[in-house]
Amino acid sequence: MKTVRIGLLGVGTVGHAVARALLERHDVLSRAAGVSLHLQRAAVRDLTRPRPLAREQLTTDPMAVATASDVDLVVELIGGEEPARALMTAALAAGKPVVTANKRVLAWHGPQLAKLAAQRGVELRCEAAVGGGIPLIAPLTDDLAANRITELRAIINGTCNYVLTRMAQGETLADALAKAQEAGYAEADPKDDLEGVDAADKLCILVRLAFNAACTPAQLHRQGIRGLDPKDLAYGRELGYVLKLLAIARRGPGGAVEARVHPAFLPADHPLARIDGAQNAVHVVGDLCGPVMFSGLGAGGDATASAVLADVVQVARRLALGDPVAPPRDSGPEAPLLPMSQVSTRCYFRLAVDDVPGVFAQITKVLATHEIGLASVIQREPGKLGAAEVVLFTYAAPESALAAAEAELAQLSSTRSVLARIRVESSK
Ligand SMILES: NC(=O)c1ccc[n+]([C@@H]2O[C@H](COP(=O)([O-])OP(=O)(O)OC[C@H]3O[C@@H](n4cnc5c(N)ncnc54)[C@H](OP(=O)(O)O)[C@@H]3O)[C@@H](O)[C@H]2O)c1
């Protein structure tokens, strides 16, 4: 094979950067692949927009590209669940390797697509699906293969990290989000980012890879950053913590894997606490390698294209050499997921309470009933509205106990409202 002909599905933010790099870096990429890489044809919705391809290479029929007889390798960059899933399925069924950046399809349909790829003896690669330009999938698959991964904590949504970084400087969530949109870090509809949907999709992919746990995003505990107040970040800072939206996976003592996405306080000396703005980072602990961290640009056309093209080069190289695709690895029995109610964490509560004697006695009684130890307390005198604010940092307790305590704290005669409950992560 002298040329690998690429069919591109989608020429948007990432697809455009991929197409441009294939043209402008043709020599470098072809040398790396050991074969000439040619952008054969591409599918878009709107044929009138300027693209780095000739008009005759473009079509509005993505299925025609996915199954074209003159395409050797399909790069899916349309995004979303459908028609991307159907297009990938058709390409794989037609015996064509697929490279994708599509976390949504992989999170919900990854195992089925991987099975089809294996049946057809072709590759399905997805380096760009998590962490944009950060090499993650290949290191987890290959470089850390000798390790049993014990823990993975990640900042994998740049929009939320940007917003929280600004909230740490005192901005409200609404103001910080408006700035993120102005700077191009947040979509016009940021729902999936703010509600943790995007991070849960990505965590699902990482959990399968790092822990061999079967899961769909629906099985993961998910909580976004809506409702957070800059006051929470300020109180956290007083006690040496930084607030992040974290994707967390950890292997429990019995082998079950906890997997969750939610805002969490991290000790300020943890490497992830220093990841600011739209940056992403994944901190992984292996039993042999210890802690390692991958960080960089989690989004953006060029950064994501870098990861897409790494996959393209790998696939093209194998096609050029005529090498067979390695069969799927034997990863052993799948690990079960630990129910969230059994996950144990430290916790932060912020309460608005009446400024009357005996408030603390009531609060500590509730915590004691649920065997929750109190680590630190901050109390603020009543403000203009007459309510005092009490902040509690607890020791670790099961989620079920923390949730029950929250409900009881809300019912106390002295409590005006439970303003926040945020989990707290430890350094290790
Ligand atoms: N953007 C990032 O920074 C980033 C980072 C990591 C991963 N990703 C992933 O990369 C993928 C692409 O994202 P993106 O930001 O590049 O998306 P995008 O800018 O919205 O581009 C989507 C492209 O697909 C085309 N398209 C959509 N529906 C189509 C259809 N039915 N038939 C033919 N073409 C269709 C669009 O055509 P028109 O141009 O004509 O509208 C556009 O060219 C997604 O899976 C995303 O999650 C993106």
The ligand as an SDF file (V2000), in Angstrom:
LIG
                    3D

 48 52  0  0  0  0  0  0  0  0999 V2000
  -14.0660   20.8360   20.0060 N   0  0  0  0  0  0  0  0  0  0  0  0
  -13.2150   20.3170   20.8620 C   0  0  0  0  0  0  0  0  0  0  0  0
  -12.3880   21.0070   21.4480 O   0  0  0  0  0  0  0  0  0  0  0  0
  -13.2210   18.8310   21.1220 C   0  0  0  0  0  0  0  0  0  0  0  0
  -12.3100   18.2800   22.0410 C   0  0  0  0  0  0  0  0  0  0  0  0
  -12.2860   16.9020   22.2580 C   0  0  0  0  0  0  0  0  0  0  0  0
  -13.1790   16.0950   21.5710 C   0  0  0  0  0  0  0  0  0  0  0  0
  -14.0660   16.6800   20.7100 N   0  0  0  0  0  0  0  0  0  0  0  0
  -14.9940   15.7890   20.0210 C   0  0  0  0  0  0  0  0  0  0  0  0
  -14.7470   15.8820   18.6280 O   0  0  0  0  0  0  0  0  0  0  0  0
  -15.9560   15.6810   17.9220 C   0  0  0  0  0  0  0  0  0  0  0  0
  -16.1800   16.8570   16.9830 C   0  0  0  0  0  0  0  0  0  0  0  0
  -16.3110   18.0370   17.7470 O   0  0  0  0  0  0  0  0  0  0  0  0
  -16.2650   19.4850   17.0670 P   0  0  0  0  0  0  0  0  0  0  0  0
  -16.1120   20.4550   18.1910 O   0  0  0  0  0  0  0  0  0  0  0  0
  -15.2820   19.5190   15.9640 O   0  0  0  0  0  0  0  0  0  0  0  0
  -17.7560   19.5760   16.4900 O   0  0  0  0  0  0  0  0  0  0  0  0
  -18.3380   20.6660   15.4740 P   0  0  0  0  0  0  0  0  0  0  0  0
  -17.4620   21.8620   15.4170 O   0  0  0  0  0  0  0  0  0  0  0  0
  -19.7600   20.8340   15.8290 O   0  0  0  0  0  0  0  0  0  0  0  0
  -18.2340   19.9390   14.0610 O   0  0  0  0  0  0  0  0  0  0  0  0
  -19.1040   18.9160   13.6570 C   0  0  0  0  0  0  0  0  0  0  0  0
  -18.9300   18.6850   12.1520 C   0  0  0  0  0  0  0  0  0  0  0  0
  -19.7660   17.6260   11.7720 O   0  0  0  0  0  0  0  0  0  0  0  0
  -20.5800   18.0230   10.6860 C   0  0  0  0  0  0  0  0  0  0  0  0
  -21.8600   17.3340   10.8070 N   0  0  0  0  0  0  0  0  0  0  0  0
  -22.7310   17.3440   11.8230 C   0  0  0  0  0  0  0  0  0  0  0  0
  -23.7870   16.5490   11.5680 N   0  0  0  0  0  0  0  0  0  0  0  0
  -23.5900   16.0500   10.3240 C   0  0  0  0  0  0  0  0  0  0  0  0
  -24.3120   15.1870    9.4770 C   0  0  0  0  0  0  0  0  0  0  0  0
  -25.4890   14.6580    9.8660 N   0  0  0  0  0  0  0  0  0  0  0  0
  -23.7980   14.8840    8.2770 N   0  0  0  0  0  0  0  0  0  0  0  0
  -22.6290   15.4100    7.8800 C   0  0  0  0  0  0  0  0  0  0  0  0
  -21.8770   16.2170    8.6320 N   0  0  0  0  0  0  0  0  0  0  0  0
  -22.3550   16.5430    9.8400 C   0  0  0  0  0  0  0  0  0  0  0  0
  -20.7290   19.5220   10.7970 C   0  0  0  0  0  0  0  0  0  0  0  0
  -21.0140   20.0470    9.5300 O   0  0  0  0  0  0  0  0  0  0  0  0
  -21.1510   21.6380    9.2730 P   0  0  0  0  0  0  0  0  0  0  0  0
  -19.7700   22.1770    9.4650 O   0  0  0  0  0  0  0  0  0  0  0  0
  -21.6140   21.7520    7.8840 O   0  0  0  0  0  0  0  0  0  0  0  0
  -22.1310   22.1290   10.2970 O   0  0  0  0  0  0  0  0  0  0  0  0
  -19.3160   19.8980   11.2920 C   0  0  0  0  0  0  0  0  0  0  0  0
  -18.4550   20.0130   10.2030 O   0  0  0  0  0  0  0  0  0  0  0  0
  -17.0400   15.5060   18.9800 C   0  0  0  0  0  0  0  0  0  0  0  0
  -17.2490   14.1300   19.2300 O   0  0  0  0  0  0  0  0  0  0  0  0
  -16.4370   16.1550   20.2000 C   0  0  0  0  0  0  0  0  0  0  0  0
  -16.9470   15.6310   21.4090 O   0  0  0  0  0  0  0  0  0  0  0  0
  -14.1080   17.9990   20.4670 C   0  0  0  0  0  0  0  0  0  0  0  0
  1  2  1  0
  2  3  2  0
  2  4  1  0
  4  5  1  0
  4 48  2  0
  5  6  2  0
  6  7  1  0
  7  8  2  0
  8  9  1  0
  8 48  1  0
  9 10  1  0
  9 46  1  0
 10 11  1  0
 11 12  1  0
 11 44  1  0
 12 13  1  0
 13 14  1  0
 14 15  2  0
 14 16  1  0
 14 17  1  0
 17 18  1  0
 18 19  2  0
 18 20  1  0
 18 21  1  0
 21 22  1  0
 22 23  1  0
 23 24  1  0
 23 42  1  0
 24 25  1  0
 25 26  1  0
 25 36  1  0
 26 27  1  0
 26 35  1  0
 27 28  2  0
 28 29  1  0
 29 30  1  0
 29 35  2  0
 30 31  1  0
 30 32  2  0
 32 33  1  0
 33 34  2  0
 34 35  1  0
 36 37  1  0
 36 42  1  0
 37 38  1  0
 38 39  2  0
 38 40  1  0
 38 41  1  0
 42 43  1  0
 44 45  1  0
 44 46  1  0
 46 47  1  0
M  CHG  2   8   1  16  -1
M  END
$$$$
